[in-house]
Amino acid sequence: MRTRTLLLFSVLVLFALAFAACAAPPATAPVADAPAAATEAASEAPAADAAASTDAAAGCTDALGCVEIAAGDPIRIGYALVVAGPNAALGEDSARGIEIAVDDLGGELLGHPIEIVGEDTGCSPEGGQAAATKLASDPTIVAVIGTSCSSEARVGAPILSEAGLSMVSPSNTAPDLTDPEKRTPGYFRTAHNDLVQGAVAAEFAFNNLGLTKAATVHDGSLYAVGLATAFADAFKALGGEIVSEQAVNVGDTDMRPVLTTIAAAGPEIIYYPIFTSEAGFITAQSKEVPGLENVKLMAADGSFSQDFVNAAGEAALGMYLSSPDFSAFGDAYQGFLAAHEAKYGEPPLSAFHAHAYDAANVIAAAVQAVAIQDGDTLIIPKGALRDAIAATSGFQGLTGTITCGESGDCADPKIAVYEVTDISAWNPNVTSPMKVYP
C-alpha cells in the first residue's frame, strides 16, 4: 500500500510541474518591419491566447494543432481562387492583390519568407471541394485566402475548418455563408455581404432611375440566388414589383427563351447577378428580343470585368454594374493602384483586389500576434490564429476599417453602381465603367 501511495504522489507532482510549465507564456517573436496597419491589427489580436495554446517544451497543445516552421523555411499561406476559365479575371484580380500585399510586407514575416500556394477553384462547388481538400492535406499551410465564388466556400470551408485552418475570403458575398445557423467555424470574409449590395442596387433602380417593375435572373449558384433575392426583397420593400423571377444554368448559351418570358411580363429593368459567360449572353441577346429594346440592364460584381464587356459586346454600353465603391477606399488605395500598374502594366481586372490585399494583411497580423519562437523553430497554433483573426478590430485596410463580427463578416461595406460607357477601355472611374451612384 505504501508503494502505491508513493507512486500516486509522484504522478501528482509530475502533473503539477507539467501544468505549471504549460501556464508559463513563451516569448513571442518580434513584429518589426511590418506595415503600420498590420502592426495595429496585431496589437488588437489576443496574443496571450498563443501562450495558453502552445508550450514549446511540452509540444503543441492547441486544440486545432500547430504549424511548425524551421529556420529559413517559408510561412506558407494558401489561396483557393478561380484563375482559369471564363471567370479567371475574378480570381486573378484577387491573386494580384495578395501578391502586392506580400510585396508591401517586404516578402517576409517574422524573419521567414512568405510563400503563396495557389489552387484553382473553377468557380464551382466541385472545384472548391478539390482545392480545399488539397490545401487541407498540406500540414505546412498556415491559413487560406479564398474562395472566389460563394458556392465554392459552401463545400470547401467545412473541409478547411475540419483541418484546423482558417480562411478569409476576399470575394464571397452570399448572405448564407455568414448566417449564424450555417456558418462554418474558421470562415471569415473581407468582402461585403450581399444584403448590402442588393439593397444599393434596388435603391438605385427605384429611387434614381424611377423604375417600379423589375425582373431577376439567377444561375442557381449560392451567390446569384442570394443576391437576386436580396435585390428583390429590397425592391419590393421600396414599393416596386418583381414581375418575373427566372433562372438559367451555368453553361447555357441560348438565353432567348428566358428573355422572351421576361419580356412578356413587361419589366423596366432586369437584374442578373451572375457570372461572366452567361451574363454576356443575356446582355447581347436581350437586344434581339422584342419588348426588351428599352429595358434597362444591370449585372453585379460577378461580372465586373473587361472579360464580361468583351463577351457582351456593344450591348453592354449604357448598362449598369453594382460593385464595391472604389472611390470610397481612400488615399492608400491610390498607392495600391500605382503599385499594380507598375507590377502588371494595367489596371485591376475585377472588383476584389483590395479586399484580397486586406485579407492577406489580416492573416499576417494574426500570425504576428500568436506565433511563438522556440529556438530556431517558429510555432503557429492554429486555434489561437483563428481566435486572433476573429478578434480583428479597427484594422485600417484599403477597403476601410475592418472589424470581424461573430458571424465572420469583417468588411466595411461600400457599394456603388457603375455605368459601362466604353467597351474598349476598362479602368473603373477613369475610362469605363464610371460610377453613377451614390
N, C-alpha and C positions, 0 to 999 in steps of 0.2 A: 504493500500500500504506500509506504514511504517513497519508494522508487517512482511509482506512478504520480504521486503528488509533486515530486521534484520535476518530473518530466513536464507535467502540465504547467508548472510555474515557469519553466524555461521557455515553453512555447508562447506563453502570455507576454514575457519580457521581450522576446524577438518580435512579436506582433506590434507591441508598443513602439519599439525602436523603428520598425518599418513605417508605421503610421506617422511618426514624427518626421521621418525623412521625407515622406510624401508631402507633408504640410509645408516644408521649407521652400520658399519661392526661389527657383533658379534665376540666374541673371539673364536678362533679355538682351538680344543683340542690339547694336546701335542703329539709329534710323537716320544718320547723316546722309546728306546728298539727295534726299527725297524731295520732290516738288512740294511747295508750300501746301497745296490742297491735300496731298496725301498725308503730310505730316499732321495737319489739323485733324483729318479723319482718324488717324491713328490715335491721337490724344483722346478722341471720343470713344474709342473701342475699349472693351473690358480686358485690358492686358492682364489683369490679375487672374482671369479665368485660365490663362495658359499655365500658371503656376499650379493651379488646382487640378489641371488636366494631365500634366506630364511631370514625371520626376526622372531626371537624367540617370540617376543611379539605379532606380528600380525598373526602368524601361517605360514604354508608353502605357499610360493608364486612361487615356482619353477614350470615352465610350465609342467614338466613331473611328478610332485609330489615329495613327500619325504617319506623316511622310518624313523620312529621314534623308537628308541631303549632305553628302560627303563634301569635304573641302574641294573646291574647284568645279563641282558638279552644278548644273543649272537648276534654278527653280522653274519647274515646267507647268505652264498654265495651258489648258486645252481650250479649243473653241469648237463648237458644233454649229456650223453655218452653211447656208446654201451658196456654193461657189462655182456651180456648174449648171448648165441648162438655162431655160428661159428666164428664171428668176435669179440668176447669178449676180446681177447688179446689187440686189438687196444684201446678200451675204458678203460680197467682195467689198462693198461700201463699209460694212462693219469691220471686216478684217483689216482694212486700211486704218480705221480709227484705232484699233488695238495696236497696230504697228507704230503709229505715231505716239501713242501713249508710252510704249516701251522706249522709243527714242527719247522722249521727254524725261523718262526715268534714268536716262543715261545707259540704258541697256542692261542694267543690273539692279539687284535688290539685296540688301544686307550682305554685300560682298560677293554675291553669286550672280552669274549671268542669267538673264531671263530668256527662256526658250518657249516659244509658242508652238503648240502641237495641234494642227488643224484636222478636222474631219468634215467632209461634205455631207449635208443632210438631205439635199434634194428637194426641200420644202414639201416633205411628205411624212406621214406617220412612220412608214417603213424606213425611210432614210434617217429619221430622228432616232428610231429604235436601234438601228445598226450603229450609228455614230456614238450614241450613249453607251451601248454595250462595249464598244472598243475602248472608249475613254475610261469607263468604269473598271475595266480589266487591267489597266496600267497603274501599278502602285506608286509610280513616281509623279502622277498628276496631282497638283495641289487643289485646283478648283477649275471650273469650266465657265467660259463666256458663251452664251447661246441660250436657246436656239434662235434661228432667224424667224421661223414660222411657228405660230401657236400650236398647230396640230402636231408638230414635231415634239414640242415640250410636253404635251399631254401624255405621250408614251415614253419619252426619253427621261423626263425629270424623275419619275419613280426609280428608274434603273440607277441613275447617278446618286440619288438620295440613299438608296439601299447600300451603295458602296461607300457611303460616308462623305460624298462630295457635295459641295455647294455649287450652284450655278446662278449666274447673273445674266439675264437676257437683255440685250440692247434693243430688241425689236418685237418681242412677243407683246401683243396688245389685247388679246382676248380677255374679257372680264372673268371668264370661267377659271383662268389659271390662278387668280388670287382670291377666288371665292373661298372664304374660310372653311366651307364644307368640303371643298375639293382640292385645296392647295396641297402640294407635296412639300414635306419638310425640306428645307435647304434651297427652295426656289425663291429667287428674287428677280426684280427687273428694274432697270433704269428707264425703260420705255413707258409711255403713258398707258393708262387704262382706257379702252375704247368707249367706256361710258362717257368719258370726256370728249373724245373725238366725234362720236355720234351726235352728241348734243350740239357741238360747234357747227357741224355740217348742217344739222337741221335748222339751227338759228339763222345761218347764212341763207339757206333756201327760203325759209318762211319770212324772215324779217327783212333781209336785204334785197332778195330778188322778188319778194312779194308773191311767191308761189304757194298754192294751197293743196295741190294734188301731186303726189309723188308715187313712183314705183320703185321697188328694190329688187336687186338680183344678187344672189349669193352662189357659191360653188360647192356648198356642203362642208367646207373646212371650218374648223373651230373659229378662226379669225373672221372669215366672211360672214358666217351666221351671226356671230356675236356683234359685229359692227353694224350689219344691216338691221338687226333687231334694236340696237341702241339708237340708231338714226330714226327708225320707225316710231319707237316709243316717244322720243323727244319731239318728233314732228307732230305726232298726234296730240301730245300734251300742249303744244303751242296753238292747236286749233286746226292743224292740217289733216288731210285724209290720205291714207295709203290705199291707192286704188288697185294695186297689183303687187303681189309678192311672188317672185319667180326664182327658179334655181337652174343652174347649168352644171355640167360635170367638168371636172378637170380633164383637159384634153379635147373638149368639144371645139369644133371649128365652125360649124354652121349654127349661128345664133338667130337666124331669121325666124324660125318657128316661135321661139320665146319672145322675140321682139314684136312679132305680129300680134301675139296675145296681149302684150303690154300696150301696143298701140290702140287696141280695141277698148282698153279701159280709160283712155284719154288722160294720161298723166301730163304734167307740165315739166317734170324733171325725173330723170332716172338716176338713182344712186346705186352704184355697183362696186362695192369694196372687195374686189377680187384681184387676182394676180396678173402679171404682165401679158401672157399669151391670150388668155380668154378675154381679158379686158380690152385688148387690142381688137379682137374680132367683134366684140359688141360695139365698140366705138365706130369702127369702119362700116359695119353692116347696118347700123342704125340709120345711116343716110340713105339706105336703099329701101327702107320700109315705109310705105305710105302712112301718113298720120304722125310720123316722128320727125318731120322736117324741121320743126321749130321747137322741139322739146329740148330742154337743157340736159346736158350730160355731166355727171360728177362721179369720179372714182376716188380712191383714197391712197394711203401711204404704201399699200402693197403694190401699187402701180406707179409709184413716184420715181420714174427714171427715164432716161433717153431711150432705153430699150422699149418701153411701152409706147412712147411717142413714135418711134420707128415702126412699131407694129401697127399702130392706128393710122399713121399717115396724116394726110390733110384733114381728115375728120376730127383729129384731136384739137385743131385750132378753135379757141374760144371755149373749150370745156374746162371744168374745174377739178381740182385735186385737193382733198383735205390731207394735211400732213403736219409734222412738227413746225413750229414757227421759228425759223432760223434767225429772224430779225430780233427776237427777244432773248437770244443767247448771250449777248453782251460782248465786251471788248476782247475777252480771252478767246472767243470763237474766231475773231478775225486773225489772231495769231495762228490758230489751227488751220484756217483756210490757206494762209501763206505757206505753212509747212506742207500742207497737202499738195499745193501747186508745185512747190519745189521738189517734192519727193516723187510725184506721179505725173506731173506735167498736165494736169487737167483738174476741173472742179470735182467735188464729191459726186459719186454716182447715184446715190439714192438718199434716203431720209434719216438713217440711223447711225452715221459715222460718229457724231458727237456723243451719242448715247453709249456706243461701244467704247469710246475713249474713257468715258466716265466709269463704265463697268470695270475696265481694266484697272483704273486707279482706286476704285473702291476695294477691289480684291487686294491690290498691292498694299494699301493702307492697313487692311485687316491682317495680312501676313506680317507686316512690321509690328503690329500690336501684340501678336501672340507667339511669334517664333521664339524658340529657346536655343541658345548656343550651348552645346555640350561638347567641350573640347573643340575638335575640328568639325563636328557634325552639327548641322542646323536641323532642329526638330520642329515640325509644324503640326500641332494637334488639330485634327480636322473638326472636332466638335467645337473647340474653342474658336477656330476660324469662322465657323458658321455663326456662332454667337456674336463675334466681332462684326461680321457683315450685317447681321440683324440689328446691331446697336448703332450702326452708322447714323449720325445725326449732324446736321449743319455742314455737311460736306459741300464745299464750293466747287462744283463741277462746271463743265462747259454749258450744260443744259439748264443750270440753275442750282438751287440749294437742295441737296439730296438728303432725305431723311427716310429711313426704312420703317414702315409701319408693320404691325403684327401680321398683316396679310402678305407681306413681301413686296408690296408696292413701294418703291423708293423714289419715284420720279417727281419732279417739279413740273407738272404738265403744262405745256404751252402749245396750243394748236392754232393753225391758220388755214385759210383756204387760198389756193393759188389758181391763176388762170393761165392756160397754155397760150402764149402769144407768138411763139416762134418754134417751129418743129425741127429746126436745123441747128439750134444753138442752145444746148442745155446748160444752164447756170442759174439756179434759183435766185430770184431777186436782182439779177444782173442783166440777163437777157430773157430767159424764159425757163420755167413759169414764174409769173410775177404775183406777189401777194396782193390779194384784194380784200381780205377780211381776217381779223378785225382791223 
